[in-house]
């Protein structure tokens, strides 16, 4: 969802700024969960400011725990967690968000989900890979969403299962007399999205937060349908592949490739996008959108001094409706660099500061954990 990404990014950035202050003062252990324990609770105050929201105040909390192995000879299951966030802005905007990821005993099953209510502003630049900054228009809407993923383990690193998405977008308001107002953009009045999905993933990473070696592959397909109570009928196919290679001690070459394909009556909020803090850093969140996206990026991560590390990254990608619309002269590129500070060295949890440049744009990104 377009609005979800921007609102969540603002909150993560300011929350992690508080964590950074704690870490630099030598108290990171109090701000970051000690995942060497089998369970714990972390509470974090939330305070931020954006032009769209003005001042906002809230809190976030994470309860983490580890389920059991049936035998001492088996490795411990990975950490499970339940995360909750709530904030309220000076513009009378509210965001309530709960996310969970739970491994059962022996990692036989994986349960993931999300519940959210929010009402936040967003920006729309049009559909296609050639929109200009002058096309930008502001809009506002409410969202209620629910997601539930159930996966079973098949073999050592292979999981497969079913995913269900239900969301409602409503109370749209427009602040500019442009494309959204004239009613030609699919989904401009919102609606209900209801989808059943199939997800398959294979994960051999040595650390899911910040891998030094291994691979991660995931394929998902979602079928949005009127027969499931939705407003729109379309199919979404997604592929993700990450690889991690330790070239020498502490020097990591990471690659990330992604494909998003949408077919049918695709609302603009569900279209594939370019921009944000993960893929093709250097563009505003959701700066370009269309039915499909294909992109790839690489990042070199290297030690710098004690807890500090440096990275350099570059990538290429594009959104499009037809393959003929992908032109080398207009391809979206991204390159840049950044710094990392290790808040939790044993679990490789880093604060991330990146600066990316794209085609006619640039952006800073301040967050926690790696882009991929």
N, C-alpha and C positions, 0 to 999 in steps of 0.2 A: 504494500500500500504506500502511495506516495507520501501522504502526510505522516504516517507512522514513522517513517525513516527519519524525517527531519526533526520531528518532535523528540524522538528517542535520542537522536544524536546530540541535541542541545542539552538534554538532561544528563547523558553520560559524561559529556565534556566537563560540566560544572561539578558534578559529583566527583569525578576523578581528579579535578583540581584540588578538592579538599583532601583526597587521599594523597596527592603529591605533597602537599604541605606537611601532612603527618609523616610521610616517609622521610622527607628531607630533615625533619626534626628528630629522626631516630625512633619514631614510634609507629613504623609501618606494621609491626606485629599486631597493634591494636586496631588498625584500620583494615587490614587484609586478613581474611580467614586463614587460620593455620590448618592447612589441609593434611598435615601429618596426623591429625586427630581424626577419629572416625565420625565425629559429629560436632557441630558448633553453630552459633548464631552470630551474624554480623549486622549491625544497624548503622546506617550512614545518613547524616542530614543532607538535604538537597536544597540548593539555592542557586538560581541562575537568572539571567536577564537576556532577552532578545527583543528586537524592535517590534516583532509581532505579538509578543506576550507581555512585555514589560517585566516587572519583577515577579518571580515565582518562588514559592516555598513549599517544601514537602519532605518526604523521607523515603528511604529505600532499605529493605532488609533482605538478607539471604540466610536461609536455614539449610545447611549442608549435612549430609550423612552418608555412611557407607554401609551397604547391605553385606550379608555374610556369604562366605564360601562353604560348601558342604564338606570340604576337606582341607586340611592344612597344606596339602601338597598343591592345591590350586591357587593361582594368584588372586589377590583381593579384587573384588569388583571396583570399577572406577567410581568416583564420587557422584552421588546424586544430589540434587538441590531443588529447593522451592524458593522463588524470588518474588517479592512484592514491591510495588512502587506506587506512591500517590503524591500528587502535587496540585496546587491551586495557584492561578496567576492573578496579577493585578487587573487583567482584562476579563476576569470572571470565567476563566477557562479551567477545566478540570480534566485530569488524566489519572485513571486507575488501571493498574496493570499487574497481572500475576502470571508467572511463567514457571514451568516445572520440567525436570528431566530426571527420571527415576529408573535406575537399574534394579531389577529384582535379584534375589540370591543367585550367585554364580553367573550373573549377567545373562540369564536365560531369556529375559525379556527386557525391552526398553519402552518406557512410557514417557511421552512428551506431550506438552499441551500449553495452552495460553488462553487467558480470558482478559478482555480489555474493553474499557469505555473511554472515549476521549472526544474532545471538541477543540480543534486547533486550526489555525489558518494554514494555507499552503499556497504554492505558486505553480502556475501552468504556463509552459512556453510553446504549446502547440504540439502536434504530432508530426514525426518525421525527423530526419537527421540534418536538416538544413535550417531549422528555426533560428531566429535572431533574438538578442536580448530585448529588443523593442517589442517582441511578441508576448512578453511576460504579462500575465494577469493574475490577480489575487482572488482567492476564493476561500470559503469557510464551510465546514461540514462537521456533523457528528458521526461517530462510528461506534458500533458495538460488535465485538468479534469473539469467536470461540474456536479453538483448534484442539484436536485430540489425535495423537499418533500412537499406534500400538505396533511394536515390532518384535519379532521373534528371532533369536540367534540361530543361524545355521552354520555350523563350523566355527572356526576360531575367531574370525573377524567379520563374518558376513551376517547382516541383519536384513530382514524383509518384513513388510507389514502394510497395514492400511492406515490412511490418514483422512480425517474429516475436517473440513473448513466450513464455518458458518459465520457470515458477517452481514451487517446492515449499515448502509451509508445513507444519511438523511439530513434534513434541515440545511440544504445547500444555500449559501448566500454568495453573491458575486459583487466585486467591488470595481470592476472595469467592464466597459461595454465592448467586449471582444468575442472570441470564438465560443466560449462557454455559454454566454448569454443567448446566442442565436440558435442554440439547440442542435447544432450539427455534430457535436462531439459525443461519441457513444458513452453512456453512463453519466451525462452531465447533471442529471437529477438524482443520481444515486440509485439505490435499489438493494436487493438481497442477493448475496452470493452464497450458493450452497454447493459444495463439491465433495466428491469422494475421490481419494487418491491412493495410488500404489507407490510405495517407496522401497528402494533397494539400496543398501549402502555397504561398502567394504572399507574397513578402517584399520590400517596397520601402523598408524602413527605412534611414536614412543611417548608423546605427550599431546593431548588434544588441545591444550591452550597455546603451546608454542613448541611445535615439533622440530627436532633436529634431524630425524630420519623417518622414513616410512611414506605411505601413500594414503590418500583418502579419495574414494569414489562414491558418488551418489547419483542415482537416477530417480526422478519422480514424475508422475503423471497425474493430473487432476482433471476431473470431468465435472464442469459446472453445468447444471441442468435445471430446467423448469420442473422436471419430474421429481427433483429433490427439494422443491419449494423455492427455487431461486428465480431471479428476474432475467438472468442472462444464460445463454447456451454457448459455451466455448470450451475448448480443451487446451490445457497448458502442459507442455513437455519441458523438463528441465534436466540438464546434465552438469555435473561438477566434478572436476578432477584436480587434486592438489598433490604435488610431490615435494619431498624434502631430502636433501643430500648434504651431508657434512663433508665439505671439501677438505678441511683440516680442522683441528680442534677449535671449536667456537665459530668457525666460518660456515655459514649455512646458505645454500642456494635453494630458494623456494620458488615453485612455479604454481600458477593458478589459472585454470581454463574453465570457461563457463559458457553454456548455451541455454537460451530461453526461447521457446517457440510457442506462440499462441495462435489458435485457429478458431474462427467462428466470430460470434458477436462479442468482441472483447471490449469491456469498458475501459476508459482511459486510465483509471486508477490501477488496473491490473496489467497494463502493458509492460513490456520489457523496457528497461531504463538504462541510461548512462549517467553517472555522477554519484558522488557520495564518498564515504570514508573507506570503502573496501575495494571495489573494482574501478579502475581508471580514476585514481585520485587526481584532482586538479580541476574538476567540474563541480558546479553546484549540484546538490542532491536533486535527482530526477530532471536534470537539465535537458536531456533528450529522451523521447520515448516513442515506441512504435510496437508493432506486433512481435518482432523478433530481435534477439540480441546474440551476438557471438563475440567473445573477447578472450584475451589471454594476457597475462603479465608475469614478470619475473622479479624477484627481489633478492639481493645479496645482503645477508646479515652478518655483521662482524663485530668482534670485541673492540672496545675503545679504551676505557679506563675504569677498573674496579667494577662497580655496578652499571656503568654506562656502556651502551653499545650504539653502533651506527648502522644505517641501512641505506641502500640505493636501489631504486626501482624504476621499471619502465614497462609500458604495456600498450596494446592496440585493441580496438574493438569498435563495434558499430551497431546501431539499431536500424531496422529496415522493415519494409513490407514485402518487397520483392528482392531476390538476390541481385538483380540488375541495378538496384539503388545503392549498392555498396561500391563506392568509387574511391580509388586510392587517393585522389586529390582532396577528398573530404573525410577520410578515415579519422576517427577520433584516437589521438595518441595521448599518452601520459608519461611523464617522467619526473623524478624528483628524489628527495632524500629525507632522512629523518634521524632522530635520536631516540634512544630507549633508556629507561631507568628501571632497574629490577627492584620491584617492591617485595617480591617473594622469590628468592633465587632458587630454592629447592623445587618449586612448582613452575618456575620460569614465567611468572606473572610480571609483565612490563607495563609501565606507563609509556604511551606512544605519542610522539610529536612529529608530524610529517608535514612537508611542504611539497605540493604537487603542481605541475604545470601541464595544461592541456592546450588545445587549439583555441587560442584567443582568451584563455582564462587561467586562473590559478587560485589555489585555496590552501589554507592551513587546516590541519586536523589534529585534535588533541583528544586522546581516548586511552583506553586500557586494552591490553592484549593486542595481538598482531592483526593485520588486515585480513589474513587468511592463514 
